[in-house]
Amino acid sequence: MTDLNTSQASINTKSLSHKSGLVIFTMSDSSGETAEAVARACLVQFPPTAVSIYRLPQIRSSEQIIHIIEELKDKNALIAYTLVLPEFRKTLEENVEKYKIPSVDLLGQLINKLTDLTNLTPMAVPGRLHLMDETYYRRIEAVDFAIRYDDGKNPDGLRQADVVLIGVSRTSKTPNCMYLAQHYGLKAANIPMVYGIEPPLALYQIPPTRIIGLTIDPHLLQDIRSTRAQIMGLSSGTDYADFDRIYQEVRYAKNIFRELKCHTIDVSAKAIEEISSEVYLHLGQ
């Protein structure tokens, strides 16, 4: 991913010279994160291809759009855009039609449909998604909380948590806590389940509805830990990656989950986004 230098209002053609195949240019009058996220979500539905993404954020004038379109007219390009200002969308649509450049409006149709259904006039202010409002500061506070109460640190603070993730090592507890904080504003702590060691007493003093047990297939966990052991320079015979030991750890953790009567999620082959979404939905219930 490359960003447009908005002060020059042009595309770094040198950085594109080595690219082959289709290039999706995600254009926005804000950060461009939404357009890029949608483009990436679409690309993962296809086999690996030579398609690449080039972000064009912070569009500030119709002249800038015209200049960019002229630079793209001879390239194998698709423009996916989230332009909030109507005049910017109009300028883009007129110029892509002029040069026959394929384009997709990711916001315009939905904005128009909402206008029709609500009889409200959109404010047309770029960047409102990223305003530093109460939600923004709540997420910052939640990220700080996830760091302070990561990996069993300060168990006395668990009562303040919106959710506590528990599980054996390498069940993605920490990344899920950070994702829950950044995307949902949830204060998430995590406690490792270590074979033969009792969990902290504080864990038994919070409602089980706020505890989520993360479990995983032992064979998959062995693969993950074996790779991790190589990176850490551990010997191949270490208990960390031993299957029998891992099997015992997973069984031990499941016994703790049953004892706590908490909800469990099998994280085997699941992405962080999927796991965190399932946690969020469970808490909502």
N, C-alpha and C positions, 0 to 999 in steps of 0.2 A: 504494500500500500504506500502511495506517495501522495503528498499534499501539494496543492497549487500554491505558488508564491503569489498571494493576492496583491502585493504591492506592484508586481509587474503585470498582473492580469494575463498571464500566459502559461502555457504548458511546457514543462521541461522535456522537450522532445528528445534530448540526449538520453534521458533515463528510460525513454520508451523505445529507443532504437533497437535494443536487444530483445524486445518482446515480440513473440510471434503469436498468431491467433487473435481471437477477439479480445478487446479491452473494454470492460464496463467502466464508464466514467460516472461516478456518483456525485452529482452536483447539488449544492445546498446553499441557502443564504444564512445557514447557521453552521454547526460543527460538521455536518455530513455523516455523523455516526449512524443515524437511523437508516439512511439510504444504503450505507455500506453493510450494515447488519442484515438488511433485507436481501441485498445482493448475495452475501455469503450464505444466507439461509437457502437461497435458491440453488446456488452452485453445488451444495453438498448433496442435492438430489440427483446429480448427474455423475457419471464416471469421471475420474480425473481427466481434465482437459487442459488445453493451453490458454484457457480463459483467465485473464487477470483483472484486478480491480485497481482503479486509480481515482483517489478522492479529490474532489474539487470543492472545498468548503469556502465559507465566508464570501459568497458572491455579493457584491455591493452596488452594481449598476447594470443597466441593460447593455451599455457599451461593452462591459466586460464579457457578458454572455455572447454578444455578437463576435467579439474577438476570438473567444474560445471556439465557437462553432466553426469559424473560418479555418482555424488550425486543425480541426478534426475532420474536415470535409473529405480528405483523401486517406483517412485511416479506417481500419476495420473496427468501428466503434459502435457501442450502444450507450446511450445516456439514460441513466436512471436518476430521477431528480425529486427532491423534496423542497421545492421553492414555495415559500409561504406567500410572498407578495404577488398579487395577480399580474402586475405589469411585467414581472420577471418571467412568469409562466408564459404569458402571451408572447414576449420577445423570443423565448426559447422555442416555442411551438412554431412560430413563423419561420425561424431560421433553420430548424431541423427539417422542416418541410421543403425549404428552398434548396437544401443540399441533399435531401433524401437520406438523412441520418436517422436510423431507428431510435426511438426514445420511449420511455415509460414514466408516466406521472404517478408517483407513489403516494402523494397526498391530495392532489387536486380533486379527484373524483369523490373521495371520502369527505373532504371539506364541503364540496358542493351538495352532497347528499345530506349531510348534517344541517346545512343551511336550509335546505328544503323542508326537512322534517321538524326542525325546531323553530323555524322562522326567526332565527337569530343571525346577526351579522358577525362573521369572524373578525377578530381583532387584527389579523394579518401582521403579527409582530414576530419576526424571526427570533429563535433562541429561547422561547418561553419554556420549553421542556427542561432547560438547564438553569432556570432561575434559582438563586440562592434563597429559597423560602424555608419554611419550617421543616418541610420534608427533607430538604438538602442537609440541614444541620442535624436532623435526627439520624440520617445515614452516616454522617461523619462521626457522631457520638457512638453509633453502633459498631463502626469499624474499630474505633479505639477500644471499645468493650471487648470485641473479638480478640484483639491483640493481648489485652491485659489478662484475659481468662482462657488463653489458649493452652491446650495440652495439660490440663489439670492444675494450672497455676492458680493460686488464690481460691481454693474451693469454697471458702466462706462467702464468696461473692455470687455463688450460683443462684441464690434466692432472687437476685436482681435480673436474672436472665429470662428472656422471652422463650428461649428453647435451649436445651442442653443435648448435644450430640455425644453419644458414647459408642465405643467400639474398639477393636484391636488395632494395632499399628497398621497403617497404610489402607485404611478404609475411607480416606478422603474427608476426615473430620474437619481439619483446618481449612482447606479450600472451600468447603461448604459453609463454614461459619463466616468466612469473608464474603462469599457470594450472597448469603442471606442478609448480611449487614449492608452491602453496597446496593443491592437491588430491591430489598424489601424493608430496609431500615430496622431489622430485627436484631436485638442483642442476643448473640449466640455464643455460648461457651462450649467447650468440649472436654471430655474426660477419657483418657485411654484406659481400656480394660487390659490389665496385665495379669497373665495366668498365675494363680496362686496368691495374688495380692488383693485384699478386700478393697472395694471402691471407697471413696471418702464418705464419712457419715452424712455430710451435707447433701449428698445425692439422694438419700432416703428421706430427706426433710422437705423436698419440693414435690408438687403435684406430678404424678406420673404422666399426665397429659402434656406436660412440658418437656418430657424426656423422649428422645428418639434414639433407638438402638440401630446402629449400622452394621449389617452382617455382609458376608461375602463368601463366595465359593472358595474352599481351601486350595484347590488346584490353581485357580486364578491368582489367589493371594501368594502362593509359592512363586509363581512366575514374576509377579511384581516385586516381591522381596529379593528374589535371586538377582534381578537386574539392579535393584537398589544396593544390594550387598557388593556387587562388582564395582559400582560407582564409588562406594564408601571404602573399597579396598579390604573388605572383610574376607576371611577364608571361606571356601566353599562348604566346609563342614560345620559352620556356625548354626546354632539353634534357630537363629533369626529366619533362615530360609529352609529349615528342616520340615518336611511335610508332616511327620507325626506330631512334632511340636506345634505346628500351625493348626492342625486338626484339633488338638487339645485346647488351644487358645480360643478357636472359634466356638467350640462346644461350651467352654467356660463362660464366654461372653453371652451366649444364648441363655445359659442358666441365670445369669444376672438379669438379663432382659425380662425373663419370666418372673423372677423374684420381684422386680420393680413394677411389673405389669405395664410396661411401656410399649408404645408402638414401635415396630421394627420395619426397616427398609433394607431390601437386598440390593446392594450397590454394584453387584457384579455386572461389568460391561455397561454401566450407566454413566452418562456424562454428568458433570457437576450441575449443569442447568436442570437436568431431569430430576436429580435427587433433591435439590433445593426447592424446586417447584412442588414436589410431593410433600416435603416437609411443610411448606407454606400452606398447602391445601389441607393437610391434616390439622394444623393449628387453627385454621379457619373453621373447621368442623367442630 
